[in-house]
Amino acid sequence: MKCPSCEMNTDNAAYCHNCNTDLILYHKVHMMAARLYNKGLEQAQGRCLSGATETLLMCIRLQKNHVDARNLLGLIYWEVGEVGEAIKQWVISVAYQKVDNIANHYLNIIQNQPNQLA
C-alpha cells in the first residue's frame, strides 16, 4: 500500500517510514471500501442492481480511486440503460489507471460499435 501523503510503499505499516504519516485510519478506510466493493459485487451477481449501485457509490465515496468499483458501477449503469453514467464511470476509472484496465475495452466497444447504444 502507498502512503497517501508521499506515495512511498508502506508495506501495511501503522505509519509511513518516510514522512511519519499515521496510516491506521487510512488502512481502516481502505478495508471498509474493500468490504463495500465485495458486497456490491455480491449484490450485482444476485441481480439486486439498485442495492449494488448504492453500495458501490458508498465504496467510491470512501476511496474515489477504486477502479474495480467504478468499472462494476459502469457495467450496472450500462445494464439499466444509463449509458452516459456508465461512460462517465469508465472514463474516471481510466484516468486513475491507464494500463490494464478493462474500462478501456468497454470504451473501445462504444467508440467502435456505436450501434450498440441504440
C-alpha positions as CSV (number, residue, x, y, z in Angstrom):
1,M,0.0,0.0,0.0
2,K,1.2,3.5,-0.8
3,C,1.3,6.4,1.7
4,P,-1.4,8.9,0.8
5,S,1.0,11.8,1.6
6,C,4.3,10.9,0.0
7,E,3.3,7.8,-2.1
8,M,6.1,5.7,-0.7
9,N,5.4,1.9,-0.3
10,T,4.4,1.4,3.3
11,D,4.2,-2.4,3.5
12,N,1.0,-2.1,5.5
13,A,2.8,-0.4,8.4
14,A,1.0,1.7,11.1
15,Y,2.9,4.8,9.9
16,C,4.9,5.8,6.9
17,H,8.6,5.4,7.5
18,N,9.4,8.2,5.0
19,C,7.1,11.0,6.2
20,N,5.8,9.6,9.5
21,T,2.2,9.9,8.5
22,D,-0.2,7.9,10.7
23,L,-1.8,5.2,8.4
24,I,-4.1,3.4,10.8
25,L,-7.2,5.4,9.8
26,Y,-6.2,5.2,6.2
27,H,-6.0,1.4,6.5
28,K,-9.5,1.2,8.1
29,V,-11.0,3.3,5.3
30,H,-9.3,1.2,2.7
31,M,-10.6,-2.1,4.3
32,M,-14.1,-0.7,4.5
33,A,-14.0,0.3,0.8
34,A,-12.9,-3.3,0.0
35,R,-15.8,-4.7,2.0
36,L,-18.3,-2.4,0.3
37,Y,-16.9,-3.4,-3.1
38,N,-17.3,-7.1,-2.2
39,K,-20.8,-6.5,-1.0
40,G,-21.7,-4.6,-4.2
41,L,-20.3,-7.4,-6.3
42,E,-22.3,-9.9,-4.4
43,Q,-25.5,-7.8,-4.9
44,A,-24.8,-7.4,-8.6
45,Q,-24.3,-11.1,-9.0
46,G,-27.6,-11.6,-7.3
47,R,-29.2,-9.1,-9.7
48,C,-30.0,-6.6,-7.0
49,L,-28.7,-3.8,-9.2
50,S,-30.2,-0.9,-7.2
51,G,-28.7,-2.1,-4.0
52,A,-25.4,-2.8,-5.7
53,T,-25.4,0.7,-7.1
54,E,-25.8,2.3,-3.7
55,T,-23.2,0.1,-2.1
56,L,-20.6,0.8,-4.9
57,L,-21.3,4.6,-4.6
58,M,-20.6,4.3,-0.9
59,C,-17.3,2.5,-1.7
60,I,-16.4,5.3,-4.2
61,R,-17.1,7.9,-1.6
62,L,-14.6,6.3,0.7
63,Q,-12.0,5.6,-1.9
64,K,-12.5,7.6,-5.1
65,N,-9.8,5.8,-7.0
66,H,-11.3,2.3,-6.5
67,V,-11.1,1.2,-10.1
68,D,-12.9,-2.1,-9.8
69,A,-15.8,-0.4,-8.1
70,R,-16.1,2.2,-10.8
71,N,-15.9,-0.4,-13.6
72,L,-18.6,-2.5,-11.9
73,L,-20.7,0.5,-11.4
74,G,-20.3,1.4,-15.1
75,L,-21.5,-2.1,-16.0
76,I,-24.5,-1.8,-13.8
77,Y,-25.4,1.6,-15.3
78,W,-24.9,0.1,-18.8
79,E,-27.3,-2.8,-17.9
80,V,-30.0,-0.5,-16.7
81,G,-29.7,1.8,-19.7
82,E,-27.9,4.8,-18.2
83,V,-25.2,4.8,-20.9
84,G,-23.9,8.3,-20.0
85,E,-23.3,7.4,-16.4
86,A,-21.6,4.2,-17.5
87,I,-19.2,6.1,-19.8
88,K,-18.6,8.6,-17.0
89,Q,-17.5,5.9,-14.5
90,W,-15.3,4.2,-17.1
91,V,-13.6,7.5,-18.1
92,I,-12.9,8.3,-14.5
93,S,-11.6,4.7,-14.0
94,V,-9.2,5.0,-16.9
95,A,-8.0,8.4,-15.5
96,Y,-6.9,6.6,-12.3
97,Q,-5.4,3.5,-14.1
98,K,-4.5,3.8,-17.7
99,V,-2.8,0.4,-18.2
100,D,-4.5,-3.0,-17.7
101,N,-8.0,-1.5,-17.1
102,I,-11.0,-3.3,-18.5
103,A,-12.7,0.1,-18.8
104,N,-10.6,0.7,-21.9
105,H,-12.2,-2.3,-23.6
106,Y,-15.7,-1.1,-22.7
107,L,-15.0,2.4,-24.0
108,N,-13.5,1.0,-27.2
109,I,-16.6,-1.1,-27.8
110,I,-18.7,2.1,-27.5
111,Q,-16.4,4.0,-29.9
112,N,-16.1,1.3,-32.5
113,Q,-19.6,0.0,-32.4
114,P,-22.0,2.9,-31.8
115,N,-24.9,0.8,-33.0
116,Q,-24.6,-0.9,-29.6
117,L,-26.0,2.3,-28.0
118,A,-29.4,2.0,-29.8
